[in-house]
Amino acid sequence: MMQDLVNLEEQGWQALSTGVESSKKFYSFILRHDAVMLFPGGMIIEGKEKILQSLAAQPWKSFQIEEPRVISLSERAEVLVYRVTAQREGSEPYVALINSTYELSNGVWKLVLHQQTPV
């Protein structure tokens, strides 16, 4: 179970490292319609369509997921918690604690809630 969720997060970071179109393609498949993303500085993005519209940031140059672990909420809901170190071209490394909550829907994991807390 954990490896499936780690793979999804890696695919997400990879999409965000590739460009806007890759990001939109990946997240249009993985996001639940009522998904919420919480980012540093109090930024809250609610709903799949608004999240997809927000995917225009500079791509990540590199990322590394560390210390992943899963908290099981039910047979169909899991929270993946990990530390990420990521960097964009010309920027300092971004280090954050991440949690992503997924729900299993019709055999497919859907991202419901994603939160980043810088360290």
C-alpha positions in Angstrom: 0.0 0.0 0.0 2.7 2.5 1.0 4.7 1.9 -2.2 1.7 2.6 -4.3 1.2 6.0 -2.6 4.9 6.8 -2.7 4.9 6.0 -6.4 1.9 8.4 -6.9 3.7 11.2 -5.0 6.8 10.6 -7.1 4.8 10.8 -10.3 3.2 14.0 -9.1 6.6 15.6 -8.3 8.0 14.3 -11.6 5.0 15.9 -13.5 5.7 19.2 -11.6 9.3 18.9 -12.7 8.4 18.4 -16.4 6.0 21.3 -17.0 2.5 22.7 -16.9 0.9 20.2 -19.4 2.4 17.2 -17.7 1.3 18.5 -14.3 -2.3 19.1 -15.5 -2.5 15.7 -17.2 -1.4 13.9 -14.0 -3.4 15.9 -11.6 -6.6 15.8 -13.7 -6.5 12.1 -13.3 -5.5 11.8 -9.6 -7.4 14.7 -7.9 -10.8 14.1 -6.4 -13.4 16.7 -7.5 -13.4 18.3 -4.1 -9.7 18.1 -3.3 -8.0 20.7 -1.2 -4.4 21.8 -1.2 -2.8 23.8 1.7 0.5 25.6 1.0 2.9 27.8 3.0 1.8 31.4 3.6 -1.8 30.5 4.2 -2.6 29.6 0.5 -5.6 27.3 0.2 -6.7 26.0 -3.2 -10.1 24.2 -3.1 -11.6 22.0 -5.9 -10.0 20.1 -8.7 -10.6 22.8 -11.4 -9.0 25.6 -9.3 -6.0 23.4 -8.5 -5.5 22.5 -12.1 -5.7 26.3 -13.0 -3.0 27.0 -10.4 -0.4 24.7 -12.0 1.7 27.3 -13.7 4.7 27.5 -11.4 8.3 27.1 -12.6 9.1 23.4 -12.8 11.2 21.7 -10.1 14.7 20.9 -11.1 15.1 18.1 -8.5 13.2 16.5 -5.7 13.8 13.8 -3.1 11.1 12.1 -1.0 12.5 10.9 2.4 11.1 9.0 5.4 7.7 8.1 3.9 5.2 6.4 6.1 1.5 5.7 5.9 -1.3 6.2 8.4 -4.3 4.0 7.6 -7.6 5.7 8.2 -9.8 2.9 6.8 -9.7 0.2 4.1 -10.3 3.0 1.5 -8.4 5.9 3.0 -4.7 6.4 3.7 -2.4 9.4 4.6 1.1 9.4 3.2 3.5 11.5 5.4 7.0 12.3 4.2 9.8 14.9 4.0 10.7 16.4 0.7 13.7 18.4 -0.5 13.1 20.0 -3.8 14.8 22.8 -5.8 13.9 25.1 -8.7 16.4 26.5 -11.0 18.1 29.5 -9.4 16.4 29.0 -6.0 17.4 27.7 -2.6 16.3 24.2 -1.7 12.7 23.8 -0.5 12.4 21.5 2.5 9.0 20.6 3.8 6.9 18.0 5.7 4.1 16.8 3.4 1.0 14.9 4.0 -1.3 13.6 1.3 -4.6 11.9 2.0 -5.9 9.5 -0.6 -9.2 7.7 -1.0 -9.5 4.4 -3.0 -12.4 5.0 -5.4 -13.3 2.3 -8.0 -9.8 0.7 -7.6 -8.0 4.1 -8.2 -6.3 6.2 -5.5 -7.7 9.8 -5.6 -5.9 12.7 -3.9 -8.3 14.4 -1.4 -6.0 16.6 0.7 -2.4 17.7 0.3 -0.5 19.9 2.8 3.0 21.3 2.8 4.7 22.6 6.0 8.2 24.1 5.4 10.9 23.2 7.8 
